[in-house]
């Protein structure tokens, strides 16, 4: 024991202890840590396993280099965003060039270099200490015993993970006497594809289940970094597979205007913004004081999204993916980004959402088509996320780019829950609100008033954000056009409805806010398109129309185009608008039912694929 107290031994052990304390950093900021006992147990077992397998720290110390280098980033994310490194953050690191990083950091770049040098020095000195000591070697018989026990534990966990874990037996229930003349229950035979294959081995007994799960392991440090790295690798493979499906797809698009004719097209994808909360659309509260003053803003009064989930609705907005295919994974075609690139436009995807993860990769696969891709939200959807104004800097850079033709996509965080964290204090107009309330629960109907007030304030901030975008486009003095459409709306305990958020089958989630804007220079160049836009402002539209309209706005042509789906074209025709409500419901042949305004098809909905 005395030998462990030697300085070099203490230095090595304390270094490993500091690394292991990372999952508990939230306590320093007054935040809870889920299952701290389980986390500590996982880390202890992992350290014992590493020590037993490698025998001495000097032989596994180099494997800890990623943990040393990632520690400052983990601390930074916990300090400012209340979360640790995720697949999204790894994606940002992997895809950010040194030049972009230096530009983003500015004067803080030297601080980053200093921290990086200090961490490397810490790693090197602790490695030297581990090499020079032999007091921490584990070479007695207990090492082999521990390896054997851990091997059995790993085998049991792997068995349960592959074959499942049997539930505990139910308590005995007294048999119910049968009725003589009862009609036997007739069950339809299962479809062949739904018949589970017979398991080769039985499930693991419930009493043999280990107190370990992969999520808990991923939250541990430093060993959990491996799990996060594996998740990131899986997302990259998934993304590559989606890209491969459409790798050879081409629109064959071209611009009608000369290659050097300047033009700016902006597509703003909103988040969780319902139609009837915009004063631009008749709402009593003045949630759009700035946009309402813009002479060339054209509200689109009847735009429907097919499904109330970002990862499913955005692909329909940016590509020709049919609404009734929106639940299917992937799409064989590319987005309007590729069509614009083929027509000579430089393309930008600037996002305040996140890039990788279960709900985000289907969107980012389209984003990767752009010439410039910028994901700016380190906080994900947490309370500490960036405001949408973080997009202003990259937008200014895009508009200043020397390319004469530019397409800029702005993917905003809009009114994503928590609503009160989508805007700064000066926009907290309606009281009482959720601003400053710690972790409000949106499922609690008692906060209905505060929730609605905060939601309206988030729309007020969106109005300011969009007005600044319009102002930036005006300053270019170029022919410029802009479309804004939300991915879906929100249900907000409307009337006596006891539902909130999204993922329900309500009109409040399908009927989204949308508008178009054009510059005076654009109107001079395309008076016919402006005329058709004004003519169709009240038409029955769907997010399926956006792809075709955006290309038509820019005068980009391609074989097989459907100009009848562009509402800035004289050939525009309305089409059936399907929404995911108990099957694919024809929205225009539906009944709006009850306090929640559920959308119920008057006929028989199309089955989901």
Secondary structure as GFF3:
##gff-version 3
##sequence-region A 1 609
A	DSSP	three_ten_helix	2	5	.	.	.	ID=ss1
A	DSSP	alpha_helix	7	20	.	.	.	ID=ss2
A	DSSP	three_ten_helix	21	29	.	.	.	ID=ss3
A	DSSP	alpha_helix	36	54	.	.	.	ID=ss4
A	DSSP	three_ten_helix	57	59	.	.	.	ID=ss5
A	DSSP	three_ten_helix	61	64	.	.	.	ID=ss6
A	DSSP	alpha_helix	65	81	.	.	.	ID=ss7
A	DSSP	alpha_helix	87	95	.	.	.	ID=ss8
A	DSSP	alpha_helix	98	105	.	.	.	ID=ss9
A	DSSP	three_ten_helix	106	108	.	.	.	ID=ss10
A	DSSP	alpha_helix	109	132	.	.	.	ID=ss11
A	DSSP	alpha_helix	141	163	.	.	.	ID=ss12
A	DSSP	three_ten_helix	192	194	.	.	.	ID=ss13
A	DSSP	three_ten_helix	206	208	.	.	.	ID=ss14
A	DSSP	alpha_helix	214	219	.	.	.	ID=ss15
A	DSSP	alpha_helix	224	245	.	.	.	ID=ss16
A	DSSP	beta_strand	254	255	.	.	.	ID=ss17
A	DSSP	beta_strand	263	270	.	.	.	ID=ss18
A	DSSP	three_ten_helix	275	277	.	.	.	ID=ss19
A	DSSP	three_ten_helix	279	281	.	.	.	ID=ss20
A	DSSP	three_ten_helix	291	293	.	.	.	ID=ss21
A	DSSP	beta_strand	297	299	.	.	.	ID=ss22
A	DSSP	beta_strand	303	304	.	.	.	ID=ss23
A	DSSP	alpha_helix	310	318	.	.	.	ID=ss24
A	DSSP	three_ten_helix	323	325	.	.	.	ID=ss25
A	DSSP	alpha_helix	336	342	.	.	.	ID=ss26
A	DSSP	beta_strand	346	351	.	.	.	ID=ss27
A	DSSP	alpha_helix	361	367	.	.	.	ID=ss28
A	DSSP	beta_strand	372	375	.	.	.	ID=ss29
A	DSSP	three_ten_helix	388	390	.	.	.	ID=ss30
A	DSSP	alpha_helix	391	400	.	.	.	ID=ss31
A	DSSP	beta_strand	405	411	.	.	.	ID=ss32
A	DSSP	three_ten_helix	419	421	.	.	.	ID=ss33
A	DSSP	three_ten_helix	425	427	.	.	.	ID=ss34
A	DSSP	three_ten_helix	445	447	.	.	.	ID=ss35
A	DSSP	alpha_helix	448	476	.	.	.	ID=ss36
A	DSSP	beta_strand	480	486	.	.	.	ID=ss37
A	DSSP	beta_strand	491	492	.	.	.	ID=ss38
A	DSSP	beta_strand	500	501	.	.	.	ID=ss39
A	DSSP	alpha_helix	507	510	.	.	.	ID=ss40
A	DSSP	beta_strand	511	512	.	.	.	ID=ss41
A	DSSP	beta_strand	514	518	.	.	.	ID=ss42
A	DSSP	alpha_helix	520	525	.	.	.	ID=ss43
A	DSSP	alpha_helix	527	535	.	.	.	ID=ss44
A	DSSP	beta_strand	541	542	.	.	.	ID=ss45
A	DSSP	alpha_helix	544	553	.	.	.	ID=ss46
A	DSSP	beta_strand	556	557	.	.	.	ID=ss47
A	DSSP	three_ten_helix	563	565	.	.	.	ID=ss48
A	DSSP	beta_strand	578	580	.	.	.	ID=ss49
A	DSSP	beta_strand	584	586	.	.	.	ID=ss50
A	DSSP	three_ten_helix	587	589	.	.	.	ID=ss51
A	DSSP	beta_strand	590	593	.	.	.	ID=ss52
A	DSSP	beta_strand	598	601	.	.	.	ID=ss53
###
